[in-house]
Amino acid sequence: MKRVFIATIIFVGLVRLTQATQADDTTITIASQTPGVTPFISQLTLTTDDTSAFKTIQFTVAPKAGSVTRPLSGTYSTEYLTGRGYLNAATGEIFLPVYGLYDGYDNTVTLTYRFLDGSSKQDSTVITTATFSDPCGYKSPTVLQARTDDMKLSYDFIMVDNACSFFSPAVIDTDGALRWVGPGNYYQIVATFFDNAFYQANGSSLVRFELDGTVTQLHDYSDIGVNWLHHNIDRGKYGLILDTDTDTQFESVNVEIDALGNVLKIWNMGDIISAAMIAGGDDPTQFVHPSPIDWFHNNGVAYNRADDSLVISSRENFVICIDYETSAIKWILGDPTKHWHDFPSLAQYAITLPPGSLPQIGQHSPSFTYDQRILVMDNGFHSLYQMPQGKIALIPVRANMRSTWWQEQLLRFGITRITRPFLVRSVAAPMKMGH
């Protein structure tokens, strides 16, 4: 009996050892918290006895009572934390930025620690934030229609470009609450969200804001002749496409860059259109002009992966589609009473409108939906420089690209993937926050 009893004790001890997890064995404590560069950001300092056991750390900010947004959360890998200098294996300290907090509020924040062996555990804390002085009025909106539980959206946060303060851009949630602002000193109304960061224009330069408020000056494009970044920063094939003014061209040159700001490709629409006009027997000096003449007025670009093309909005003239690699013109859609249609070299690319329909007039911000619809915001305003300047049409335009007539027009230019209605309307771009 004595031998059996000893064996039983050894067996139970082995079972307890094999059931222990890294979550059980690792001690981690929330040591302190420090306000961030804005009230919407805070930094937690964690201490642990083993930094090597962690896989990820996630924070989750609980919504306010009555909110219909989902909880905002961000997940950091240990590789990311180490690369940013936020994890110190020697001291066991981990610096954890928490963003998307409500200002002037006691925020409940849950931390989820996930370990390499698949185990996990949680802790929570309350982060009390200062009140943000809002110069733009975001915190006191006029609510035309409040969101309710019955309204299901695929997103909860919206980036807002602004030039009303030095805290551009801003992020609001779908309750209308302000949840993030730029770290300060930038107000140009040209920005986007990409690669888990905000990209902000600053004259001829591009600046990157991390969600934790860190600011990185990426590149000054004056080294390639750019003197201003304007209108939009859009998604490209590999990175972002900038709308630029150069020393020789006004609002008619686009530049694709990677996440670090390095130049990947340049499209000079003055050169592209001039080449097409010369090839077609027309004189480009009657249409294309040097800076500071606003002959093109580029205000947005959309990359279409379906056929490897760029759709570029020229508010003065048309929406023009070019091949991404060769820059060859594929098609043009615009008002045929405008000046561009006077040139046979350009008119040959025109998609003729079906009877009873109207073209877009003063379009902005083209984009593609998942099912190959083209969306633009059309202010219905005619050309300001080019003459004839076209019509004014302050009404929505809808062209049914599924019709046989439209299919024939599209096939003239080798377009086979745009099979849904063409819509001209204003759209808002949802964004996702998190690492």
C-alpha positions in Angstrom: 0.0 0.0 0.0 2.9 2.4 0.7 4.3 1.9 -2.8 0.9 2.6 -4.4 0.5 5.7 -2.3 3.8 7.1 -3.4 3.2 6.4 -7.0 -0.2 8.1 -6.8 1.4 11.3 -5.4 4.1 11.3 -8.2 1.4 10.8 -10.9 -0.8 13.7 -9.6 2.2 16.0 -9.4 3.1 15.2 -13.1 -0.5 15.9 -14.2 -0.4 19.3 -12.5 2.9 20.2 -14.1 1.7 19.2 -17.6 -1.5 21.3 -17.2 0.3 24.5 -16.2 0.2 27.1 -19.0 2.3 30.2 -19.8 -0.7 32.3 -18.7 -0.6 30.6 -15.3 3.2 30.9 -15.0 3.7 34.5 -16.2 3.1 37.4 -14.0 2.1 40.7 -15.6 1.0 43.9 -13.8 -0.3 47.2 -15.0 2.2 49.5 -13.3 1.2 53.0 -14.4 -0.5 55.1 -17.1 0.6 58.3 -18.8 -1.5 60.7 -20.8 -0.7 60.7 -24.5 -0.1 63.6 -26.9 -3.9 64.1 -27.1 -6.7 63.0 -24.6 -7.7 60.2 -27.0 -4.4 58.4 -26.4 -2.8 57.0 -23.2 0.2 54.8 -22.6 0.1 52.0 -20.1 3.3 50.7 -18.5 3.2 46.9 -17.8 5.8 44.9 -16.0 6.3 41.1 -16.4 8.7 38.4 -15.3 8.9 36.9 -18.8 8.5 38.9 -22.0 9.5 35.9 -24.1 6.2 34.1 -23.4 3.9 36.7 -25.0 2.5 36.4 -28.5 0.2 39.4 -28.6 -1.4 42.0 -26.3 -4.8 43.4 -27.1 -6.6 46.3 -25.6 -10.3 46.9 -25.8 -12.1 50.2 -25.0 -15.6 49.7 -23.8 -18.2 51.8 -25.5 -20.2 54.4 -23.5 -23.5 53.4 -22.1 -26.1 53.7 -24.8 -23.6 53.4 -27.6 -24.4 51.2 -30.6 -20.8 51.1 -31.9 -18.7 48.0 -31.3 -15.8 48.2 -28.8 -12.6 49.7 -30.3 -9.7 47.4 -29.9 -6.1 47.1 -31.1 -3.7 44.1 -31.0 0.0 44.4 -30.8 2.4 41.6 -31.6 5.6 41.3 -29.6 7.5 41.8 -32.8 5.8 45.2 -33.3 6.3 46.2 -29.7 10.0 45.2 -29.9 10.5 47.0 -33.2 9.0 50.2 -31.8 11.1 50.0 -28.6 8.0 49.4 -26.5 9.1 46.0 -25.1 12.3 45.8 -23.0 13.2 42.2 -22.4 16.0 43.2 -20.0 13.8 45.1 -17.6 10.5 43.3 -18.2 8.8 46.6 -19.1 6.2 46.8 -21.8 4.9 50.2 -23.0 1.4 49.8 -24.4 -0.3 52.7 -26.3 -4.1 52.7 -26.0 -5.9 54.9 -28.5 -9.6 55.7 -29.4 -10.4 56.7 -25.8 -13.3 59.0 -25.1 -12.1 62.4 -23.9 -13.2 63.8 -20.5 -14.3 60.3 -19.5 -13.5 57.3 -17.2 -12.7 54.7 -19.9 -12.9 51.0 -19.0 -10.1 49.2 -20.8 -9.6 45.4 -21.0 -6.2 43.9 -21.7 -6.0 40.4 -23.2 -2.6 38.7 -23.0 -2.1 35.8 -25.4 0.8 33.5 -25.1 2.9 31.3 -27.4 1.3 28.1 -26.0 -2.2 29.3 -26.9 -3.2 30.2 -23.4 -4.5 33.7 -22.5 -5.7 35.8 -19.6 -7.2 39.2 -19.0 -6.9 42.3 -16.8 -8.7 45.6 -16.8 -8.1 49.2 -15.8 -9.8 52.6 -15.9 -8.2 55.4 -17.9 -9.5 58.8 -17.0 -8.9 61.3 -19.8 -8.8 65.1 -19.9 -11.4 67.1 -21.9 -10.4 68.0 -25.5 -11.0 71.5 -26.6 -12.7 71.0 -29.9 -12.2 73.9 -32.3 -14.2 72.2 -35.1 -17.5 71.4 -33.4 -17.2 67.7 -33.8 -18.3 67.1 -30.2 -21.5 69.1 -30.7 -22.9 67.8 -34.1 -26.4 68.4 -35.4 -27.8 64.9 -35.5 -30.2 64.5 -38.5 -30.7 60.8 -37.9 -29.3 59.0 -34.9 -27.9 55.5 -35.3 -29.9 52.8 -33.5 -29.4 49.1 -32.8 -31.5 48.3 -35.9 -29.0 50.0 -38.2 -26.3 47.4 -38.9 -23.1 48.9 -40.4 -19.9 47.2 -41.5 -17.8 49.9 -39.9 -17.8 52.0 -36.7 -15.2 54.7 -37.3 -14.9 57.4 -40.0 -11.8 59.6 -40.7 -12.7 63.2 -41.4 -10.3 65.5 -43.3 -10.3 69.0 -42.0 -8.6 72.4 -42.1 -10.5 73.9 -39.2 -7.7 73.3 -36.7 -4.2 72.1 -36.3 -5.4 68.7 -35.2 -6.1 67.2 -38.7 -7.3 64.6 -39.4 -10.0 63.5 -37.0 -11.9 60.2 -36.3 -15.5 60.0 -35.2 -17.5 56.9 -34.4 -20.9 56.1 -35.8 -22.5 57.4 -32.6 -21.0 60.8 -33.5 -18.4 60.8 -30.7 -14.9 62.2 -31.4 -12.4 59.3 -30.8 -9.0 60.5 -32.2 -7.4 63.7 -33.6 -4.0 64.4 -35.2 -1.2 65.1 -32.8 -1.1 68.8 -33.8 0.6 71.4 -36.0 -1.0 70.1 -39.3 -4.2 71.4 -40.9 -4.0 70.7 -44.6 -7.2 69.0 -45.8 -5.4 66.1 -47.6 -5.2 62.9 -45.6 -5.9 59.2 -45.6 -5.7 56.0 -43.5 -3.3 53.3 -44.7 -1.0 50.6 -43.3 -2.5 51.2 -39.8 -1.5 54.9 -39.9 -2.7 58.3 -41.0 -0.9 60.0 -43.9 -1.2 63.8 -43.9 -0.1 66.2 -46.6 2.1 69.2 -45.5 2.8 71.4 -48.5 5.1 69.3 -50.7 5.8 66.8 -47.9 4.0 63.8 -46.6 3.8 63.0 -42.8 2.8 59.7 -41.2 0.9 59.7 -37.8 0.8 56.4 -35.9 -2.3 55.7 -33.9 -0.2 56.2 -30.8 0.5 59.8 -31.9 4.0 59.2 -33.1 4.9 61.6 -36.1 7.3 60.6 -38.9 8.3 63.0 -41.7 8.3 60.6 -44.7 9.4 62.6 -47.7 9.6 66.1 -49.3 8.6 65.6 -53.0 10.1 68.9 -54.0 13.1 66.7 -55.1 10.9 65.5 -58.0 9.5 69.0 -58.8 6.4 68.8 -56.6 5.4 72.0 -54.8 2.0 71.1 -53.3 -0.1 68.0 -52.5 -3.8 68.7 -53.1 -7.3 67.1 -53.0 -6.9 63.4 -52.3 -4.6 60.6 -51.2 -6.0 57.4 -52.8 -5.2 53.7 -52.7 -3.0 52.6 -55.6 -1.8 49.3 -56.9 1.0 49.0 -54.4 0.6 51.9 -52.1 -0.9 55.4 -52.2 -1.5 57.8 -55.1 -0.9 61.5 -54.4 -2.5 64.4 -56.4 0.3 66.9 -56.9 1.2 70.3 -58.3 4.6 70.5 -60.0 6.8 73.2 -61.2 5.4 72.7 -64.7 1.9 71.3 -64.3 -1.0 72.4 -62.1 -3.3 69.6 -60.7 -2.5 67.1 -63.4 0.3 64.9 -62.1 -0.2 61.8 -59.9 2.5 60.0 -58.0 2.3 56.5 -56.4 4.3 55.9 -53.3 4.9 53.0 -50.9 4.1 53.0 -47.2 7.5 54.6 -46.4 6.9 57.4 -48.9 9.2 56.1 -51.6 8.2 57.0 -55.2 7.0 54.0 -57.2 5.4 55.6 -60.4 4.5 59.0 -61.9 1.7 59.8 -64.3 1.9 63.2 -65.9 -1.5 63.7 -67.5 -0.3 66.7 -69.6 2.3 64.4 -71.2 -0.1 61.4 -71.6 -2.9 63.5 -73.2 -0.5 65.5 -75.4 1.0 62.2 -76.8 -2.5 60.9 -77.6 -3.5 64.2 -79.3 -0.4 64.3 -81.4 -0.9 60.7 -82.4 -4.4 61.6 -83.4 -3.4 64.7 -85.4 -4.4 67.4 -83.0 -2.5 70.3 -81.5 -2.2 69.6 -77.7 -1.3 73.3 -77.0 -5.0 74.1 -77.6 -6.0 71.9 -74.7 -3.0 71.1 -72.4 -1.4 74.1 -70.7 1.5 74.7 -68.3 1.3 75.8 -64.7 -0.4 77.8 -63.3 -3.3 77.2 -65.7 -5.9 74.8 -64.2 -6.7 73.0 -67.5 -7.2 69.6 -65.9 -8.1 69.9 -62.2 -7.3 66.4 -61.0 -9.2 65.7 -57.8 -9.0 62.0 -57.3 -7.8 58.6 -58.6 -9.1 55.1 -58.3 -7.0 52.0 -59.1 -9.1 49.1 -60.6 -7.4 45.8 -60.0 -9.9 44.1 -62.4 -8.2 45.4 -65.5 -5.0 47.0 -64.0 -6.1 50.6 -64.8 -6.4 54.0 -63.2 -9.6 56.0 -63.4 -8.7 59.7 -62.9 -11.2 62.5 -62.3 -10.5 65.7 -64.2 -13.2 68.0 -63.0 -12.6 70.4 -65.9 -13.1 67.8 -68.5 -14.0 64.1 -67.8 -13.3 60.8 -66.1 -10.5 59.2 -68.0 -9.2 55.6 -67.7 -5.6 54.8 -68.5 -3.6 51.6 -68.4 -1.6 51.4 -65.2 1.6 50.1 -66.8 1.6 51.8 -70.2 -0.5 55.0 -69.5 -2.4 54.3 -72.7 -5.9 55.9 -72.7 -8.6 53.2 -72.5 -11.8 55.3 -72.4 -13.2 58.7 -71.5 -16.6 59.5 -70.0 -17.7 63.1 -69.8 -19.9 65.9 -71.1 -19.5 66.0 -75.0 -20.4 69.7 -75.0 -17.1 70.4 -73.2 -13.9 71.5 -75.0 -12.2 68.1 -74.9 -14.8 66.6 -77.2 -13.8 69.2 -79.9 -10.6 67.1 -80.6 -11.1 63.9 -82.6 -8.0 62.5 -81.0 -9.8 62.5 -77.6 -13.4 62.1 -78.8 -12.4 58.7 -80.3 -12.1 57.4 -76.7 -15.5 58.7 -75.6 -18.2 56.4 -74.3 -21.3 57.8 -76.0 -24.2 58.3 -73.6 -27.4 56.5 -74.2 -30.5 58.5 -75.2 -32.1 60.3 -72.3 -29.2 60.1 -69.9 -26.9 62.9 -68.7 -23.1 62.8 -68.1 -21.4 63.7 -64.8 -20.3 67.3 -64.9 -18.1 68.3 -62.0 -17.1 64.9 -60.5 -14.8 64.3 -57.6 -13.3 61.3 -55.7 -13.8 58.3 -58.0 -13.9 54.8 -56.4 -14.8 51.2 -57.2 -17.2 49.1 -55.2 -16.6 45.4 -54.7 -19.0 44.6 -57.5 -17.3 46.9 -60.1 -19.5 50.0 -59.8 -17.8 53.3 -60.2 -18.8 55.9 -57.7 -18.1 59.7 -57.9 -19.4 62.8 -56.1 -20.7 65.1 -58.7 -21.3 68.8 -57.9 -22.9 69.4 -61.3 -20.7 72.4 -62.0 -19.3 73.2 -65.5 -15.6 73.8 -66.4 -14.1 77.0 -65.1 -11.2 77.3 -67.6 -11.9 75.2 -70.6 -14.2 76.6 -73.2 -16.8 75.6 -74.2 -17.4 74.9 -70.5 -20.3 72.5 -70.8 -23.6 72.4 -68.9 -24.6 72.9 -65.3 -26.6 69.9 -64.1 -27.3 69.8 -60.3 -29.1 66.4 -60.5 -27.9 62.8 -60.0 -26.9 60.9 -63.0 -27.4 57.1 -63.4 -26.3 55.1 -66.5 -27.3 51.5 -66.6 -24.1 49.7 -67.7 -26.0 46.4 -67.8 -27.9 47.4 -70.8 -27.0 46.0 -74.3 -26.4 49.5 -75.5 -23.9 50.2 -72.7 -22.2 46.8 -73.2 -21.6 47.7 -76.8 -20.1 51.0 -75.9 -17.8 49.4 -73.3 -16.7 46.6 -75.6 -15.5 49.3 -78.0 -12.7 50.0 -75.5 -12.1 46.4 -74.3 -14.0 46.9 -71.0 -15.6 43.6 -70.0 -15.7 43.7 -66.2 -17.9 46.8 -65.5 -21.3 45.1 -65.5 -23.2 47.0 -62.9 -24.9 50.4 -63.1 -22.7 53.5 -63.1 -23.7 55.7 -60.2 -22.9 59.3 -59.7 -23.4 60.2 -56.0 -21.6 61.2 -52.8 -20.1 58.4 -50.7 -18.4 58.2 -47.3 -15.3 56.0 -46.9 -15.4 53.7 -43.8 -12.1 52.9 -42.1 -10.9 50.2 -39.6 -8.7 51.0 -36.7 -6.2 48.6 -35.1 -2.9 46.8 -35.5 
